[in-house]
Amino acid sequence: MESEALKALVIDALDDIKGQDIVALDVQKQTDIADHMVVASGNTSRQIKALVDNVLQKAKAEGVEVLGVEGEDSGEWILVDLADVIVHVMLPAVREFYDLERLWSVSPSDENAE
């Protein structure tokens, strides 16, 4: 599946379960490990697990290989590696603390300017 279509599938799956503040980041210029990162929040560990389960179910239904899932034990931050798209689902406080959107929005040219 093309990375843009996979990104759309992930966003739809998160939206289906009422994921909050869903943000898609194009990280092709920052890394070779993925084309996109999708970050979303859930209000509880239970909702975060439900969001991730829905992403996994929809991805597998489309024949997408899931390379890995990390963080299911705690449920505060779960990462799903779908190769071209990496999904981060977190509690709002964890998301605010790590601020992945800001971290991954810094381009290589921005780093050289400092």
DRENKELO-476851 format. One line per 3 residues: number of its first residue (from 1); their letters; for each residue x, y, z of C-alpha. Coordinates in pm, 1 decimal. Each point is the difference from the previous one (the first is absolute). Layout:
# DRENKELO-476851
NUM = A = X/Y/Z  ...
//
This chain:
# DRENKELO-476851
1 = MES = 0.0/0.0/0.0  128.4/345.8/-90.3  107.9/210.0/298.7
4 = EAL = -261.3/273.7/-61.5  -279.5/-259.3/-9.9  136.8/-166.7/312.8
7 = KAL = 14.9/336.3/178.3  -365.4/61.6/-93.4  -96.9/-348.2/122.8
10 = VID = 170.6/65.4/335.9  -166.8/340.3/40.2  -342.0/-148.6/-81.0
13 = ALD = 54.6/-285.1/245.9  95.2/243.8/276.0  -291.9/227.6/-81.7
16 = DIK = -243.5/-295.8/14.8  79.7/-51.2/369.0  -1.5/372.7/78.8
19 = GQD = 375.4/54.0/9.0  78.0/357.4/97.3  229.2/257.4/-156.3
22 = IVA = 105.4/-226.9/-286.1  306.0/144.6/-173.8  180.4/-143.2/-302.2
25 = LDV = 362.5/99.8/-49.2  198.0/-40.8/-321.2  342.2/-118.4/120.9
28 = QKQ = 153.8/-102.0/-332.8  263.5/275.5/20.9  94.0/-83.0/360.4
31 = TDI = 33.2/-379.3/-15.1  12.2/-303.8/-223.4  -193.9/-221.3/241.4
34 = ADH = -346.2/129.4/-97.3  -181.8/242.9/-224.6  -259.1/110.4/254.5
37 = MVV = -62.3/9.3/372.8  -350.1/20.6/133.8  -44.9/121.3/357.2
40 = ASG = -328.3/-17.5/191.7  -126.1/16.2/355.6  -243.2/-209.9/198.1
43 = NTS = -154.2/91.7/333.7  73.7/-328.5/177.3  228.9/-298.9/-37.4
46 = RQI = -305.7/-203.4/-99.4  -84.7/244.8/-281.1  361.9/3.5/-117.0
49 = KAL = -4.3/-379.1/-25.4  -331.8/11.6/-188.7  140.7/258.7/-242.0
52 = VDN = 306.6/-214.2/-66.9  -208.7/-316.6/-35.4  -213.9/172.0/-263.2
55 = VLQ = 309.1/117.3/-191.8  143.6/-353.0/9.6  -327.8/-160.1/-106.0
58 = KAK = -48.5/234.6/-297.6  364.9/-23.4/-107.3  -2.3/-380.8/10.0
61 = AEG = -330.5/-7.6/-192.1  176.3/190.1/-279.9  296.0/-237.2/4.1
64 = VEV = 237.9/244.6/166.9  283.0/-166.4/189.8  32.3/118.8/358.6
67 = LGV = 371.4/16.4/80.9  -43.1/60.2/371.1  -210.3/128.6/286.1
70 = EGE = 160.1/145.3/313.3  -146.0/126.7/326.9  -313.7/-212.1/25.0
73 = DSG = 79.5/-97.1/358.6  -25.4/350.4/144.5  -245.9/145.1/-249.9
76 = EWI = 126.5/355.0/55.3  180.8/10.7/-335.6  -34.7/-267.4/-264.4
79 = LVD = 208.5/5.3/-315.4  -102.7/-194.1/-311.0  256.1/-51.6/-276.9
82 = LAD = -165.1/-47.2/-339.4  327.8/58.4/-190.4  -92.2/311.4/-201.4
85 = VIV = -222.2/134.2/278.4  83.1/4.6/370.1  -291.1/56.7/235.6
88 = HVM = 30.1/148.0/350.8  -307.9/-5.8/224.2  46.2/162.2/341.4
91 = LPA = -166.8/140.7/303.9  -16.0/381.4/-30.7  253.0/59.6/281.4
94 = VRE = 251.5/-238.6/-157.2  -51.4/159.7/-340.0  53.0/347.0/141.2
97 = FYD = 316.0/-109.1/182.1  169.7/-160.9/-301.0  -136.7/250.8/-256.6
100 = LER = 70.6/-221.8/-301.0  -171.2/240.7/-237.4  255.8/270.7/74.8
103 = LWS = 289.9/-244.1/1.0  -85.5/-145.7/-341.7  -93.8/334.3/-155.9
106 = VSP = 359.6/124.4/21.0  149.5/-33.9/-345.9  371.1/-59.3/-68.5
109 = SDE = 32.3/355.4/-135.7  -140.5/134.7/328.6  267.4/-186.4/195.9
112 = NAE = 280.3/150.0/-215.3  -131.0/352.6/58.6  60.8/-22.7/375.4
//
